[in-house]
Amino acid sequence: MCLAVPGRILECLDRDGLRFAKVDFGGVRKEVCLETSPEAAPGDWVLVHVGFALRVLDEAAAREIHAAFGVAGDA
């Protein structure tokens, strides 16, 4: 079984011609590849699996996923 986690984009970056972002996962910040979600921008929520943003989420969807995981916080 695989798990994808929502996070909020803090800033977008360019790494050797590829789009990346610094993403906040409730205080844990990681770099994530945005090539699979080119429309993603700072402030957006993205669903991330193994370092790739699978899709942009709206805030309501991010809250729903956090609730299902039992996570309180900034969603």
Secondary structure, DSSP 8 states (H G I E B T S, - for coil): ----EEEEEEEEEEETTEEEEEEEETTEEEEEE-TT-TT--TT-EEEEETTEEEEEE-HHHHHHHHHHHT--S--
